[in-house]
Amino acid sequence: MKFGSWIAAAAAAACAAAFCGPLIVRAQPAAPDGAALFNARCGACHEPPVGRAPARASLAVLPAAQIVEVLTSGVMAPMATGLSAEDKQAIADYLTARGAEGPYAHPGQQAAATPARRGGFRPPPGVDPKCDGAAPPIRQTGSDWASVGVDAASRRFQRDPDLAKADVARLKLKWAYSMVGGGMPTVIGDWLFVTNRNGKFYALDARKGCVRWVAEGVASRTTPMIVKSAISPSGWATFVGERNRTVGAFDAQTGKAIWRSAPLESNPVAGITGTPVVSGGQLFVPMSSGEEGAATQAAYPCCSFRGSLSALDLETGQIQWKTYVITEPLHPTRKTAAGTQLQGPAGGAIWSAPTADAKRGLVYVATGDSYTEVPTAGADAIVAIEMATGKVRWKRQVTPGDNFIMGCNGATRGANCPNPIGPDYDFGASPILFKLPSGKQVVLSGQKSGTVYGMDPDTGRLLWSTKVGSGSALGGIEWGMAADDKRLYVANADTINLFDDVMRAQGKPPVEGENGPAKPGLYALDPATGKILWAAPAPDAPCRYAGDRSRDYAGGRCIRAQSAAPSVIPGVVFSGTTDGWLRAYDTASGKILWQTSTTAQTYDTLNQIKAQPGGSIDGLGPAVASGMVYVMSGFNGASRTGGNGVNVLLAYSVDGR
């Protein structure tokens, strides 16, 4: 007998014994139905996934508390309007209880799943392997990768990798570590730092993979930046942008919090995806947004978010200034058929890390598309902002009228779709400040249109542009580029174009309108002129998506988009693809020197996850330090294809030593 029924029966018996009057038992409200609520509020975007929305199978591996938080104060808050706290918990319980079920379930989870609350299953948490003995002090070397772009110019160039070009062909897996939604690591000395969306911020032994410390409740997708600073007791500080739109500063030696900033944005759909960057005594924090997805709801008053850059005092975390890249005033525009008042301009999200130019006192940011038809010069632009004041020095827009929200490219358009609709050609890659042989400098940027631009860093004047891909809503150039002293290396994805190729072969219409032919691959350009020096098309190689195939337009077929940011060392460029391959290319010719498939095997990880699969390589690409190459496999990037939800951090060294 259920507990509630037993109480009612006992009360009735007591009442009869006391000769009391008729017993009135009030019915308790029925518990919220998580499945029904998910299907009514979320299913249209997540099952099957629409646009950049993750599939239900991807949501299933998240902690229930994280799902509740996102529904309450995160990017999904507009879709959860009117839901009670119990409703949100029911949705979270429904999703997480099904985490080990379905055709795309994580094989290791099925084998090792443990019972969870309300009778379902959740992914095994694993056991973090603790390092033996006291942690050695952090010591800087010439082979560190201590920020997302390695240097202030965002070149992703490791000048002294302690890894010779001749030894790259001997790289073998040394260790693997499993985590939910893992980001790109940074490395300083024999310390490795990595965040993930499961709320654990790790410091690992870079050689062994064991845990030196873990900071709980730090949900982030940014790459930790490590700097030598007196604000930290150990002399070394690390900074991460968190999901709740704040920045946290931590002692890199111990993981203890130093300060946490105030929220940098009040818009509930805003978030930090680009890594905060330190220059001098300032920390520069970009702000991005999920409003493109929130605006698919007909009742949502689209749109009000504006991308911004905030400068924080490095010592205290206090906000010094905040600059919006869209400066035209927000105003009401039109009403939808349902009477919802729309507004604009909006958009200009800053998805990537800023680039610091201390010589000019400038910081450069790259912005995303516009969300409304209200004209703005702040979207699809490179913007130079003064470090001291936050004043915009110059702004160069390359695609006016790129007005886009999700769900507007099909035959049926939502109430909030802008008119006209644009191609969704955000800038998702950090600008690169490059010094030419002449001594002059150029700002290099890559757009999802597949076009690379060279601009004058003093004025923003366009010097040249070169198209390497056909471009689409998922690139073109998606997450990054790299540059050594001679060449610019550009990874081109053309993801939607690859989907379209498969759809056409099946006699089906394209995914999002007509796009040009897919040209995924790696390209080398002359930074002075934009001339293409060589092109290395992404090979059509063996691949197996063992985990979540959430965007399954291709019927389970792997997609070879070259979406992740490449990384370069002298003579070698490392670049990954969404079909899970990591390759090393000769910088002079584009010849493949070494390659490995991260989907060709499963991994028994250091934190005791058995049969952990690999998957796509997407997002911020590999880090190279002290003779080792680190890459996250299975990350659910913007393409939502080939991800596992539970990712695996892979560490390669020469001969696996």
LINGI-V216644 format. One record per backbone hydrogen bond with DSSP energy under -1.0 kcal/mol. CO is the residue of the C=O (numbers start at 1). NH is the residue of the N-H. E is the energy in kcal/mol with one decimal. If there is no record, write none. Layout:
((CO/NH/E) (CO/NH/E))
//
This chain:
((2/6/-2.2) (3/7/-1.9) (4/8/-1.8) (5/9/-2.2) (6/10/-2.2) (7/11/-2.4) (8/12/-2.1) (9/13/-2.1) (10/14/-2.3) (11/15/-2.3) (12/16/-2.2) (13/17/-2.1) (14/18/-1.4) (15/20/-2.5) (16/19/-1.4) (33/37/-2.5) (34/38/-2.6) (35/39/-2.5) (36/40/-2.1) (37/41/-2.8) (38/42/-2.8) (38/43/-2.6) (42/45/-1.5) (42/46/-1.7) (43/47/-2.4) (45/50/-2.5) (46/56/-1.4) (50/53/-2.4) (55/59/-1.8) (56/60/-1.8) (59/62/-1.7) (63/67/-1.6) (64/68/-2.3) (65/69/-2.2) (66/70/-2.3) (67/71/-2.2) (68/72/-1.7) (69/73/-3.2) (74/77/-1.8) (76/80/-1.2) (80/83/-2.3) (84/88/-2.2) (85/89/-2.1) (86/90/-2.2) (87/91/-2.1) (88/92/-2.3) (89/93/-2.8) (90/94/-2.4) (91/95/-2.4) (92/96/-2.6) (93/97/-2.1) (96/99/-1.3) (97/121/-1.7) (98/101/-1.9) (102/105/-1.3) (106/110/-1.9) (107/111/-1.7) (108/112/-1.8) (109/113/-1.6) (114/122/-1.2) (116/119/-1.2) (120/116/-2.4) (129/211/-3.9) (145/187/-2.6) (146/226/-2.5) (147/150/-1.3) (149/151/-2.6) (149/156/-2.4) (151/154/-1.9) (152/356/-1.5) (153/433/-1.7) (155/483/-2.2) (156/568/-2.4) (161/627/-3.1) (164/167/-1.3) (165/168/-1.0) (167/170/-1.8) (168/171/-1.9) (170/655/-3.2) (172/653/-2.5) (175/651/-2.5) (176/606/-2.9) (177/649/-3.5) (179/647/-3.2) (186/193/-2.9) (187/145/-2.5) (188/191/-1.8) (190/206/-1.9) (191/188/-2.3) (192/204/-3.3) (193/186/-2.2) (194/202/-2.6) (195/183/-2.1) (196/199/-1.2) (196/220/-1.5) (199/217/-1.0) (199/218/-2.2) (201/215/-2.7) (202/194/-2.0) (203/212/-3.2) (203/213/-1.5) (204/192/-2.7) (205/209/-3.1) (210/205/-2.7) (211/131/-2.2) (213/203/-2.4) (215/201/-2.4) (219/243/-2.5) (225/239/-1.5) (227/237/-2.9) (229/232/-1.2) (232/235/-1.2) (235/229/-1.9) (236/252/-2.3) (237/227/-2.7) (238/250/-2.7) (239/225/-1.6) (240/248/-2.6) (242/245/-1.6) (245/264/-2.9) (246/242/-3.2) (247/261/-2.8) (248/240/-2.0) (249/258/-3.5) (249/259/-1.1) (250/238/-2.5) (251/255/-3.2) (256/251/-2.9) (259/249/-3.0) (267/270/-1.8) (269/290/-2.7) (271/288/-3.3) (277/284/-3.2) (279/282/-1.7) (281/314/-2.4) (282/279/-2.4) (283/312/-2.9) (284/277/-2.2) (285/310/-2.5) (287/350/-2.2) (288/271/-2.3) (290/293/-1.2) (290/294/-2.0) (291/295/-2.4) (292/406/-1.6) (293/296/-1.7) (294/297/-1.7) (297/300/-1.9) (300/302/-2.3) (302/343/-2.7) (305/347/-2.9) (307/325/-2.4) (308/287/-1.8) (309/323/-2.7) (310/285/-2.9) (311/320/-3.4) (311/321/-1.1) (312/283/-2.1) (313/317/-3.1) (318/313/-2.9) (321/311/-2.6) (323/309/-2.2) (331/344/-1.7) (334/342/-3.0) (336/339/-2.0) (340/336/-2.2) (342/333/-2.7) (344/331/-2.7) (346/371/-2.0) (347/307/-2.3) (349/368/-1.9) (355/364/-3.0) (357/361/-1.2) (357/362/-2.2) (361/387/-2.7) (362/357/-2.9) (363/385/-2.6) (364/355/-2.3) (365/383/-2.6) (367/427/-1.2) (368/380/-2.7) (369/348/-2.5) (370/404/-3.2) (380/398/-2.6) (381/367/-2.7) (382/396/-2.8) (383/365/-2.3) (384/393/-2.6) (384/394/-1.3) (385/363/-2.2) (386/390/-2.4) (391/386/-3.2) (394/384/-2.9) (396/382/-2.1) (401/403/-1.9) (402/370/-2.3) (403/422/-4.4) (414/417/-1.2) (426/448/-2.3) (432/444/-3.2) (434/442/-2.3) (436/439/-2.2) (440/436/-3.3) (442/434/-2.9) (443/455/-2.4) (444/432/-2.6) (445/453/-2.9) (447/450/-2.2) (447/477/-2.0) (448/472/-1.6) (450/468/-3.2) (450/469/-1.3) (451/447/-2.4) (452/466/-2.5) (453/445/-2.0) (454/463/-3.2) (454/464/-1.4) (455/443/-2.9) (456/460/-2.9) (461/456/-2.4) (464/454/-2.5) (466/452/-3.3) (472/475/-1.7) (474/495/-1.2) (476/493/-3.1) (482/489/-3.9) (487/484/-1.5) (488/525/-2.9) (489/482/-2.1) (490/523/-2.4) (492/521/-1.9) (492/562/-1.1) (494/498/-1.7) (495/499/-2.2) (496/500/-2.7) (497/501/-1.8) (498/502/-1.6) (499/503/-2.4) (500/504/-2.9) (501/505/-1.8) (502/506/-1.1) (503/508/-3.0) (504/507/-1.9) (520/538/-2.2) (521/492/-3.0) (522/536/-3.0) (523/490/-3.1) (524/533/-3.2) (524/534/-1.2) (525/488/-2.4) (526/530/-3.3) (531/526/-2.4) (534/524/-2.5) (536/522/-2.2) (539/541/-1.2) (544/546/-1.3) (550/552/-1.1) (552/555/-1.6) (554/557/-1.5) (561/563/-1.1) (561/578/-2.6) (563/479/-1.4) (567/574/-3.5) (568/158/-2.9) (569/572/-2.1) (571/587/-1.6) (572/569/-2.9) (573/585/-3.1) (574/567/-2.4) (575/583/-2.3) (577/580/-1.8) (577/617/-1.6) (580/598/-3.1) (581/577/-1.9) (582/596/-2.1) (583/575/-2.4) (584/593/-3.5) (584/594/-1.2) (585/573/-2.3) (586/590/-2.6) (591/586/-2.9) (594/584/-2.9) (596/582/-2.5) (603/612/-2.6) (605/608/-1.6) (607/127/-1.9) (609/605/-2.2) (612/603/-2.6) (616/634/-3.0) (619/565/-1.9) (623/630/-3.0) (625/628/-2.2) (628/625/-2.3) (629/652/-2.9) (630/623/-2.2) (631/650/-3.0) (633/648/-2.4) (634/644/-2.6) (635/637/-1.5) (637/640/-1.3) (640/551/-1.6) (642/616/-2.5) (644/646/-2.2) (645/181/-2.1) (647/179/-2.1) (648/633/-2.7) (649/177/-2.0) (650/631/-2.1) (651/174/-3.6) (651/175/-1.3) (652/629/-2.2) (653/172/-2.8) (653/656/-2.0) (654/657/-1.7))
//
